[in-house]
Amino acid sequence: MRAWVEGHLRAGEPLFGVVLGDRVVGVAGVSSSPSRLRYFRLLPALVRLVPALRPGAALALLRATRRPPAIPAPALTLDKIAVLPEFQGRGLGRRLMAHVHALCASDPEPAGVYLVTVGEGNRSFYEALGYRTVRAVPAAGVTVLHMFLPRLG
């Protein structure tokens, strides 16, 4: 996580955090320009979901994360959102996403916010925020979800 935060800051992309006391307990980062490198950054997280992943399955996951043409351009891309497990369920993820949505609303250029995720719990979280699934791609035993929320405001 630390390397991701540092890289995100070096790239000059927006990053939001939740700090409780002296501890960072949640982060969310967005980018405004799609990059093929982003797909490679997703792979480690996806690989952890599937034990004993073979190279062919890893390649299938990589292909499944490709941005679908149905996503309007330009769009902000949610690169990562994470809240430490012991702090989940307290609304911190929603607060982080509120900052992401406010950033999108303050800029007339992006058509909305795009993200890639896996898991029904994640899908429910994002759907409760207004996202819709644009594409669902089964790969290596998981379903990769491409979701989009049009800019509000």
Summary of the structure (lengths in Angstrom):
residues: 153
radius of gyration: 15.2
end to end distance: 31.6
largest distance: 44.8
contacts: 418
relative contact order: 0.18
helix: 39%
strand: 31%
